[in-house]
Amino acid sequence: MELSQIKSLDSQYFLGVFGERFPVCFVRGEASTLYDQDGKAYTDLFAGIAVNALGYNHAAVTDALMAQAQTGILHTSNLYYVQPQAELAALLCQHTFASRVFFSNSGAEANEAAMKLARKYFYAQGSGRYKILSAHHSFHGRTLATVAATGHDYYQEPYRPLLPSGVSQIPYNDIEALRSAVDDQTAAVLLEPVQGEGGVTPADPAYLAAVRALCDEQGILLIFDEVQTGVCRTGSLYCYEQYGVVPDIMTSAKGLGCGFPIGAVLANEKVASAIAIGDHGSTFGGNTLACNVSLSAMRYLIDNDFAAVAREKGAHLMSRLRSLSSDKIVEVRGMGLLLGIQLTDDCVAKQVVLKMLERGFVVGTAAGNVLRIAPPLIVTYAEMDAFVAALQDVLGAPAQA
Ligand SMILES: *Cc1c(COP(=O)(O)O)cnc(C)c1O
């Protein structure tokens, strides 16, 4: 089918939430390269929004998917034991702070579960604490509860009054604002260690440490949304490790299935022990196919220390980007292989994405006129350097000697 036909079906029949998309339809992928319908190759530095951590057609993903499909079983439900689900839960607990895991189908659902766990934890104690504080410029998903937690008017405005009640926002990286917002009904603080959609803004280390201390002092739970920062992306299996700040509850998704939809909520023993039979559930969450793919991909990422890979490649890419010579760049920031380039207002990030697509490179954007870079973790140094050269071309004069 021609791109124009796909476009016309999409614009006529698909709910108009995405509007006009970038003018390409990828039909095949191999490693970090995507191919469109005309066979044009693109080096991917966005990985389907930080999802395809192992790129395309990686044996650790493709073989696990094929092998599971060939058993004839994709799903059996949580009425029965599911081997890869049990193994994946164990793997995640062995490599994180958590003592228990629940699987969902998406990041938003994982955050919904996290909020439920926090409320149940206090309910089980007979406490009336129910409020959840999240940050301005955060992103936690598109369900009603996660929209209530997402600190952007753009996402919230059409859906007021927001559900559930008791979810509100405070400025990010501002401990005094948090201190004055908490009260004796505050149940949890929900934060991204690096705000992804909001502009690739890392938390200040002192801020996260102070948040942890405040939560401990007040008996409040700390939830990290690591949907975007997790799975080696920022240079450790989960980003909290690098901050040395351990949450009570953490969510994961995006890279967790390396392209297959799966999410997870992870909890420490204190929180997990408050959860009883019937408190939560899912038909599809933790299904055999999703867990088998994720288990294989996660084992591969852990066994081959992709946290270190992301750290090293990220340091290289960050230094190359910081040496770009352009008056269009306000700042380059991020951690590991989750990087943002904030552009000046006259240089619209979306236009840069289009120009880079023409040159055969896929990049994304984030709020605040930021170019977002989140390549597959298998990206090569040559691919990163070619990307930086093309970006130099698009953003302005070549570097001065
Ligand atoms: C993408 C994202 C989500 C939402 O995940 P979905 O799978 O789209 O529901 C939640 N939190 C963060 C930090 C994200 O980046």
The ligand as a Gaussian input file, in Angstrom:
#p B3LYP/6-31G(d) Opt

LIG

0 1
 C        5.483000       6.704000      28.452000
 C        5.363000       6.978000      29.903000
 C        4.239000       6.581000      30.631000
 C        3.018000       5.978000      29.984000
 O        3.258000       4.710000      29.465000
 P        2.168000       4.080000      28.461000
 O        2.744000       2.725000      28.165000
 O        2.060000       4.973000      27.288000
 O        0.903000       3.990000      29.208000
 C        4.232000       6.803000      31.995000
 N        5.268000       7.374000      32.606000
 C        6.370000       7.765000      31.943000
 C        7.494000       8.388000      32.694000
 C        6.451000       7.596000      30.568000
 O        7.525000       8.007000      29.909000

